[in-house]
Amino acid sequence: MKKIILIIALATMSLAMWAQTSADSMGFGATSYFTFFSFETTIDVTLDQEVEGSYSAVQCDIVLPKWLTVSADANGAPEVQLNSERVTDHTAAATITEGDDVNTMRVIVSSASNSLIQGTTGNIFSFNVKQTRSAESQRVKLTNAVASTIEYGVIKRVEMPDASALLTYQRTKQGDLNGDGNVNAGDISELYTAILSGKSDLKYDLNGDGNVNAGDISELYDIIIGSKE
């Protein structure tokens, strides 16, 4: 009897260990992000699964430093963009809990029809953040990640390991839109192209009115003239 109990115990331990060392994981789309001070940057969140269609829903907590503000939708909730190539019939819900030093954003991606997440690797959702004070770098953490699906009426849940990414911010000269270290005709050309193509990226909003238009061209000329005085 003791031998039988021991064999069952060992089998149970092996199963638990397999679950903990599963290759499925969530993380960030890059290890470093570079952006201009006060401008928005996009952070991608990925899901890697050994077998396509293993899950229909994911949930995770993303821990952000206080000086990073997440872009909000029209209702004031954190705005999350889904990758329609991987999550074809899903919705995303996000809430932020504020702390003393960090804010935690919980994101839930789910499907009312239990549609499965497509593909085996890559981005499943993204969100934009804006830096509100000068800081050289800070780690963003992904924790409490869980993926799930429903099989034969039973909910299958898999806990995934924590992950992190280093966000590195760098200041540049005001008006240096092409990032070459200078403010000159090249940046004027860059701004004209942005306006003509209808871009709304706030890095082109030089006068801070929330729009990218002729007013920013005038502002850029003033910056260039002022730098030559």
Secondary structure per residue as TSV (DSSP state, phi and psi in degrees):
chain	resnum	aa	ss	phi	psi
A	1	M	-	360.0	-41.0
A	2	K	H	-62.5	-38.4
A	3	K	H	-64.6	-40.8
A	4	I	H	-64.7	-44.9
A	5	I	H	-60.8	-41.5
A	6	L	H	-63.9	-42.7
A	7	I	H	-63.2	-42.8
A	8	I	H	-63.1	-41.6
A	9	A	H	-63.2	-43.3
A	10	L	H	-64.4	-39.6
A	11	A	H	-63.6	-41.3
A	12	T	H	-64.0	-41.5
A	13	M	H	-63.6	-39.7
A	14	S	H	-63.9	-41.1
A	15	L	H	-64.1	-44.2
A	16	A	H	-63.5	-40.7
A	17	M	H	-64.8	-38.9
A	18	W	H	-61.3	-41.3
A	19	A	H	-64.8	-37.6
A	20	Q	H	-73.2	-26.4
A	21	T	T	-103.9	18.3
A	22	S	-	-57.8	143.1
A	23	A	S	-77.0	-11.5
A	24	D	-	-66.6	137.5
A	25	S	E	-160.2	160.2
A	26	M	E	-116.0	152.9
A	27	G	E	-169.5	-162.2
A	28	F	E	-107.0	154.5
A	29	G	S	-73.2	-13.8
A	30	A	-	-154.0	159.4
A	31	T	S	-85.6	-21.1
A	32	S	E	-140.7	146.2
A	33	Y	E	-125.7	132.5
A	34	F	E	-116.5	132.2
A	35	T	E	-152.5	171.0
A	36	F	E	-86.8	147.5
A	37	F	T	-57.6	133.6
A	38	S	T	77.0	-2.0
A	39	F	S	-97.0	161.3
A	40	E	E	-83.6	149.9
A	41	T	E	-136.9	153.3
A	42	T	E	-100.0	133.5
A	43	I	E	-111.3	124.9
A	44	D	E	-95.6	141.4
A	45	V	E	-116.4	129.7
A	46	T	E	-110.3	159.8
A	47	L	E	-133.8	120.9
A	48	D	E	-108.4	125.9
A	49	Q	-	-132.4	134.6
A	50	E	S	-61.7	-39.0
A	51	V	S	-116.6	123.7
A	52	E	T	-60.1	138.8
A	53	G	T	78.4	23.4
A	54	S	-	-73.6	-26.4
A	55	Y	-	-135.2	156.1
A	56	S	S	-116.1	-11.1
A	57	A	E	-150.6	151.5
A	58	V	E	-138.0	153.2
A	59	Q	E	-141.6	140.0
A	60	C	E	-155.6	160.1
A	61	D	E	-109.1	131.9
A	62	I	E	-114.5	117.8
A	63	V	E	-94.9	120.5
A	64	L	E	-120.4	143.4
A	65	P	E	-64.1	154.1
A	66	K	T	-60.2	-27.5
A	67	W	T	-84.6	5.0
A	68	L	E	-104.2	122.5
A	69	T	E	-104.8	128.3
A	70	V	E	-83.9	133.8
A	71	S	-	-61.8	141.6
A	72	A	B	-109.1	156.9
A	73	D	-	-87.3	-171.9
A	74	A	T	-64.2	-21.6
A	75	N	T	-94.8	2.9
A	76	G	S	86.3	2.4
A	77	A	S	-87.4	154.0
A	78	P	B	-55.2	132.0
A	79	E	-	-92.3	122.4
A	80	V	-	-119.7	128.3
A	81	Q	E	-102.2	125.9
A	82	L	E	-88.1	146.4
A	83	N	-	-85.4	103.5
A	84	S	T	-66.3	-15.2
A	85	E	T	-75.4	-23.2
A	86	R	T	-109.0	-35.4
A	87	V	-	-116.5	95.5
A	88	T	S	-88.7	-24.0
A	89	D	S	-140.6	52.5
A	90	H	-	-125.4	162.1
A	91	T	E	-127.2	158.3
A	92	A	E	-122.9	139.2
A	93	A	E	-128.9	136.6
A	94	A	E	-138.4	140.1
A	95	T	E	-135.4	153.6
A	96	I	E	-120.3	130.3
A	97	T	E	-108.0	121.5
A	98	E	E	-86.8	137.5
A	99	G	-	-120.5	-175.1
A	100	D	S	-69.7	-44.0
A	101	D	S	-113.1	-23.6
A	102	V	E	-136.6	159.4
A	103	N	E	-113.1	144.5
A	104	T	E	-117.1	120.8
A	105	M	E	-102.6	119.0
A	106	R	E	-94.0	127.6
A	107	V	E	-119.4	130.9
A	108	I	E	-122.6	122.1
A	109	V	E	-112.7	119.7
A	110	S	E	-143.7	168.9
A	111	S	-	-133.7	124.7
A	112	A	T	-65.6	-26.0
A	113	S	T	-95.7	6.6
A	114	N	-	60.7	33.4
A	115	S	-	-65.7	141.1
A	116	L	-	-85.9	149.6
A	117	I	-	-75.5	127.8
A	118	Q	-	-85.8	161.9
A	119	G	S	73.3	169.9
A	120	T	S	-112.4	-14.0
A	121	T	S	-154.0	158.9
A	122	G	S	112.6	-178.9
A	123	N	E	-66.8	135.8
A	124	I	E	-112.6	-27.7
A	125	F	E	-154.1	164.6
A	126	S	E	-144.5	163.8
A	127	F	E	-151.6	157.6
A	128	N	E	-103.5	142.4
A	129	V	E	-128.5	154.0
A	130	K	E	-129.6	133.6
A	131	Q	E	-80.1	131.5
A	132	T	-	-106.3	-4.4
A	133	R	S	-152.5	162.6
A	134	S	-	-72.5	128.4
A	135	A	-	-155.8	139.2
A	136	E	S	-72.5	-46.6
A	137	S	E	-161.5	159.3
A	138	Q	E	-161.5	143.2
A	139	R	E	-85.9	136.7
A	140	V	E	-106.2	133.1
A	141	K	E	-114.4	144.7
A	142	L	E	-115.4	123.0
A	143	T	E	-140.8	169.8
A	144	N	E	54.3	36.4
A	145	A	E	-77.7	129.8
A	146	V	E	-136.6	133.5
A	147	A	E	-115.4	147.0
A	148	S	E	-150.1	163.9
A	149	T	E	-156.6	171.9
A	150	I	E	-114.6	121.8
A	151	E	E	-122.6	117.3
A	152	Y	T	53.8	41.0
A	153	G	T	80.3	1.7
A	154	V	E	-111.9	133.0
A	155	I	E	-80.2	123.0
A	156	K	E	-101.8	121.9
A	157	R	E	-119.8	136.8
A	158	V	E	-128.0	121.3
A	159	E	E	-83.8	139.0
A	160	M	-	-117.7	154.3
A	161	P	-	-68.2	157.0
A	162	D	-	-68.5	159.2
A	163	A	E	-145.0	165.5
A	164	S	E	-151.2	161.9
A	165	A	E	-142.2	148.3
A	166	L	E	-97.4	119.4
A	167	L	E	-96.2	119.7
A	168	T	E	-113.4	121.5
A	169	Y	E	-107.4	142.1
A	170	Q	E	-134.9	135.7
A	171	R	-	-78.7	147.0
A	172	T	-	-132.0	172.7
A	173	K	-	-64.0	140.5
A	174	Q	T	-61.4	128.4
A	175	G	T	94.3	-7.9
A	176	D	-	-81.7	81.7
A	177	L	-	-78.8	-27.2
A	178	N	S	-96.4	0.5
A	179	G	S	71.7	23.3
A	180	D	S	-93.2	3.6
A	181	G	S	89.6	-3.3
A	182	N	-	-125.1	158.8
A	183	V	-	-119.1	106.2
A	184	N	S	-155.6	-158.9
A	185	A	H	-60.0	-29.3
A	186	G	H	-61.8	-35.8
A	187	D	H	-74.8	-32.5
A	188	I	H	-62.2	-45.8
A	189	S	H	-60.5	-41.7
A	190	E	H	-61.1	-42.1
A	191	L	H	-69.8	-42.5
A	192	Y	H	-57.9	-44.1
A	193	T	H	-62.7	-40.5
A	194	A	H	-63.8	-41.9
A	195	I	H	-67.4	-45.5
A	196	L	H	-65.5	-30.2
A	197	S	T	-88.9	-1.1
A	198	G	T	77.6	22.1
A	199	K	-	-67.6	143.9
A	200	S	-	-116.8	11.5
A	201	D	-	-57.6	126.0
A	202	L	G	-66.8	-10.1
A	203	K	G	-68.2	-20.4
A	204	Y	G	-90.0	-7.2
A	205	D	-	-84.6	77.7
A	206	L	T	-73.3	-27.2
A	207	N	T	-95.9	1.6
A	208	G	-	70.1	24.4
A	209	D	S	-93.2	3.4
A	210	G	S	87.4	0.4
A	211	N	-	-125.3	159.9
A	212	V	-	-116.7	103.8
A	213	N	S	-156.3	-162.2
A	214	A	H	-61.2	-26.8
A	215	G	H	-61.7	-31.3
A	216	D	H	-75.4	-29.8
A	217	I	H	-64.9	-44.8
A	218	S	H	-60.2	-41.4
A	219	E	H	-63.2	-40.3
A	220	L	H	-66.5	-40.3
A	221	Y	H	-60.1	-41.4
A	222	D	H	-64.8	-37.7
A	223	I	H	-64.0	-44.9
A	224	I	H	-64.7	-45.1
A	225	I	H	-63.4	-42.0
A	226	G	H	-65.2	-32.7
A	227	S	H	-73.7	-17.3
A	228	K	H	-95.2	-9.8
A	229	E	-	-75.3	360.0
